[in-house]
Amino acid sequence: MTLFRPRHRHGDVLEIEGARVRLRADSRARRVSLRISGSGEVIATAPSERRLAEAVAFAKSRADWILERLQARPSAVAFAPGGVIALRGETVRLEPAPGAAAARVVATPEGLAIRSGGEGEAFSRRVEALLKREARRDLEARVEVHCRTLALPQPKIGLGDPQSRWGSCTPGRASLRFSWRLVMAPPAVLDYVAAHEVAHLVHANHSADFWAVVRALVGDERPWRSWLKTHGAALHAAGRG
């Protein structure tokens, strides 16, 4: 019998029944929990590192649930000619263009399409660059509207591709950061996330006062939160094939 128990640390990755599980200590967490991020990473969270062993035990007890959820996730879909993706909630075809032309949105008799030059990875990079440009434009516009409503100065805005959140706020730096993949969601969903992060410039928490600010900006946010929970995995799968 050993007198010492192995100590798990924040960021450790374990394999449980063939699934990789990342451990996370978060002082804001109220209890041990388990979730699968938008990119498919399994995350076991505890309120402190001292309780990570509980998170490991919980993950092991839910091994069947983890495998079921992973198997049900959407398959990765490459940005490739002939494929379809979503842009602002609408289905858009991906079409090739001659040479090395940058990707652009075009109207066709069959509906909107994204037409781009390049082959293979080059085509994919051009499509992703277009989506990032469109995302920045939409997010900057909605952040400006919400900041004007709250009489706040315009913050700095950055884009990224985070695995577990759609936006983040650093109030001390007046800086917001968003997932560029939001441009694939319906505009109301993107608008909700923009309002959510702007509200954090007022309340750096998720208190009742914080949610009152969010609802003053966009009304009932629950449909959009639900949409992201249901469809977020598909947004993360796009372009990863």
Summary of the structure (lengths in Angstrom):
residues: 241
radius of gyration: 20.4
end to end distance: 48.1
largest distance: 73.9
contacts: 737
relative contact order: 0.12
helix: 41%
strand: 24%
